Amino acid sequence: MSTVPLLCVVGATGTGKTAAALALAQAVGGAVVNFDSRQVYAGLGIVTAQPTADEQAVCPHFLYGYVPVAQPVRAGAFAEEILQAAQTVWSQGLVPILVGGTGLYLRSLLDGLAPIPEIDPAVRTELLAQCAAQGSPTLYARLRDIDPEYALKIHPNDPQRICRALEVYAATGHTLTYWHQHTARPQGLQACKIGIAAELAALTPRLQTRIQHMLDQGALEEVERAYALCPDRSAPGFSGIGCPELLAVLLDNLPLPEAVLQWQRSTRAYAKRQLTWFRKDTDIAWFDGADHSGMVSVARTFLASYM
């Protein structure tokens, strides 16, 4: 297999990854491939900050808004889709530009996929039922005892990842940490990681403005339409930040201002976790969000031996 060069635009939510990716795509002749776990969901384009129709018209885009709300996204399977999309883009004479804030999915692609065997869906069904009855923090405490290393990487209120980790242990007798240590690195990929730098204090007001913009664009109405098609607030697509808060407005009569405050707090906490995750990656070249020319220069240098 020939080598596929990847430009990977990473960073916390709200830092300007979409604008940077479009600038890179126009400069080097690229196509954008999503690796964000929330932006895959159909019917939730506003609340998950998917590129707009105008933005997607700038260059080809892949893996946005195509997964039903009721369908979970597995890191391994999604990484395979990202790989296939990147190979397709490269075969068409374009540069694959991977964009997102879900570091786990990018790592799954670049560092290898854990060879976890197929698991009986009944195991997950039982765990999800337990989660609904007992709450995510209770199952998180169980996971922390079983696999403390992986538990540190996820949030106590992330039922999808908590149940996934517990189902893997229940079905295989091994933790996710164990499986992640037994991966085979994919062949034929070379990545240039471009990070959008940000400090949390400066990013926080931008995130608040971003949330208000989502509401102005119709985020509440969007979630209402999505829920009408999938009336299950525990559906995987509704686990992303913004959806639980807006569903509480629609279903529990939570005042919108209180929901917005919760949404802001959750978004800030998520951005903090993202910043922590990506800062540990010494392979990332960091840029100010407005320094598109610097990003393009690094990208062109990286691509020179492949074009």
Summary of the structure (lengths in Angstrom):
residues: 307
radius of gyration: 19.3
end to end distance: 16.3
largest distance: 57.8
contacts: 981
relative contact order: 0.18
helix: 55%
strand: 12%
